[in-house]
Amino acid sequence: MRLSRALQVEKGDVLSLVGAGGKTTAMFRLAAELVADGWKVVTTTTTMIWREDRCGFTVLNANPDRLLHQIVSALAEQNIITVASAFDEAKGKLIGIDSSTVGTLAALPQVDAVIVEADGAKGRSLKAPADYEPVISTSTSILVPLAAIDALGQPLDDRWVHRPEIVTRLAKAQPGQIITAELMSMVLLHPEGGLKNRPPSARVVPLINKVSTSTTAPSREVARSLLQEPRVERVLLAAVAEDDPVKEVWGRVAAIVLAAGGSSRFGSPKQLLRWKGQTLLEHVVDTILTSSVQEIVVVLGYQAEAARKVVADRPVRVVVNEDWESGQSSSVRAGVQALAAGNQACLFLLVDQPNVTSGLIDEVVSRYRRTMAPVVAPIHGSQRGNPVLFDKALFPELLQAQGDEGGRQVIARHEREVETVEVADQNLFLDIDTVEDYEAAR
């Protein structure tokens, strides 16, 4: 997956990269992707970066007014330029621009995006900033704290860490201590670490670099830890030096249990039916609780108070759909409206489909993290089943759903974009509609 897609870069964005483990490579990889889409991109630094071939066409001027004039002229001929105030020949480095100039660059009508390397790390895989850094522009809209996964399992010393004495203090660790996923996430989330000088309105998207097949599992552990911080929107697991840089995108995913119906065909409320020693509603909720989903919303309607009592001791958010008789779409809307703001996607489960497993839920979520598809659904042969996952970009469409179609209308509009998960056992799609279905399933 491309960095620009995983970061959800929009025209006018200012991205500031901080931390260690591949900032310069990430900056120029992202710039190349945007230029391939026809954007005009400025790469720059507010500290210093090495001058090398990938810097491309470089504009140098310490005078802000003259610099802007040069940039406008250069962008008439170039789709990407690197901007600096000067070049230090002794160090072989470009000297950065003032942070206040970054916002001025972004405001130029000729510029679609500005990407800033806002601190240095001397080639290490993890770092903490000194007093004078990072130098982050207040115009920053996306803050990307970086660390490389190859630091995990290594000693906390200057072979792997830039300024290990500061990292030691921030993480309340000991010199030489083995770097764990928890320690790495603590540094990236610390207000004097990866979040230092963050503009309040900036989205926070940490990037864990150098992820490979052998380091995917520990990278996921870091991602889970980072998502405990509400200010983190999503976490990228990547290898930015590769052509296909982003391996997985970890955002918060919620589950919405639709349990509001009156079960007219069945004759009694299915959500309260007994199933393996508990009610169907309890069973479905408990299945989700053993999955990787971060939030559960239960939508009730018919006999809501009786159903609420059976899940009162579970960590779920209950919403009552007073309009449940109008069809399933009203419950879809109620569930989406009840979601916490930080969720990047949601999946829907029906209370009368008890054979759905936590493993299937996790497979659907995993496919979403690898593809960022707007819809992910399990299939058996040509049959599509539940749970179906929707990216937050489709939440507005779900809120417009009408009648008893639920999300099917939305899926139909995005049929060509649907990612699927193959299911070997058709019984996972069991749907209890009648008493005969129920007795046979038991």
WOSULHU-V223812 format. One record per backbone hydrogen bond with DSSP energy under -1.0 kcal/mol. CO is the residue of the C=O (numbers start at 1). NH is the residue of the N-H. If there is no record, write none. Layout:
<<CO,NH> <CO,NH>>
This chain:
<<1,246> <2,6> <3,7> <4,9> <10,13> <13,114> <14,141> <14,142> <15,116> <16,144> <17,118> <18,146> <22,26> <23,27> <24,28> <25,29> <26,30> <27,31> <28,32> <29,33> <30,34> <31,35> <32,36> <34,39> <35,38> <40,112> <40,113> <41,81> <42,115> <43,83> <44,117> <45,97> <47,96> <49,94> <52,55> <53,56> <57,82> <59,84> <63,67> <64,68> <65,69> <66,70> <67,71> <68,72> <69,73> <70,74> <71,75> <74,77> <74,78> <79,41> <81,43> <82,59> <84,61> <86,95> <88,92> <88,93> <92,51> <93,88> <94,49> <95,85> <95,86> <98,101> <101,105> <102,106> <103,107> <105,108> <108,111> <112,12> <113,42> <114,15> <115,44> <116,17> <117,46> <118,135> <121,124> <124,21> <125,148> <126,162> <130,133> <134,136> <137,140> <141,203> <142,16> <143,205> <144,18> <145,207> <146,20> <147,209> <148,151> <149,152> <151,154> <154,179> <155,157> <156,176> <157,160> <157,161> <160,125> <160,126> <162,128> <163,167> <164,168> <165,169> <166,170> <167,171> <168,173> <174,177> <177,156> <179,153> <180,184> <181,185> <182,186> <183,187> <184,188> <185,189> <187,194> <190,193> <190,195> <193,196> <195,198> <199,202> <203,143> <204,233> <206,236> <207,147> <208,238> <209,149> <215,219> <216,220> <217,221> <218,222> <219,223> <220,224> <221,225> <222,226> <223,227> <225,228> <226,229> <229,232> <235,250> <236,208> <237,247> <237,248> <238,211> <239,242> <245,239> <248,237> <250,235> <252,344> <252,345> <253,294> <254,347> <255,297> <256,349> <257,299> <258,351> <260,302> <263,267> <269,272> <270,273> <271,281> <273,280> <275,278> <278,275> <279,283> <280,284> <281,285> <282,286> <283,287> <284,288> <285,289> <288,291> <295,255> <296,317> <297,257> <298,319> <299,259> <300,321> <301,304> <303,307> <304,308> <305,309> <311,314> <314,316> <317,298> <319,300> <321,324> <323,326> <324,327> <327,330> <328,332> <329,333> <330,334> <331,335> <332,336> <333,337> <334,338> <336,339> <340,343> <344,392> <345,254> <346,390> <347,256> <349,258> <350,353> <352,432> <353,356> <357,361> <358,362> <359,363> <360,364> <361,365> <362,366> <363,367> <364,368> <365,369> <366,370> <367,371> <368,372> <369,249> <374,391> <375,419> <376,389> <377,421> <378,385> <379,423> <380,383> <383,380> <388,348> <389,376> <390,346> <391,394> <392,395> <394,398> <395,399> <397,400> <398,401> <403,329> <405,408> <407,411> <408,412> <409,413> <414,417> <415,418> <419,377> <421,379> <425,428> <426,429> <427,430> <431,433> <434,438> <435,439> <436,440> <437,441> <438,442>>
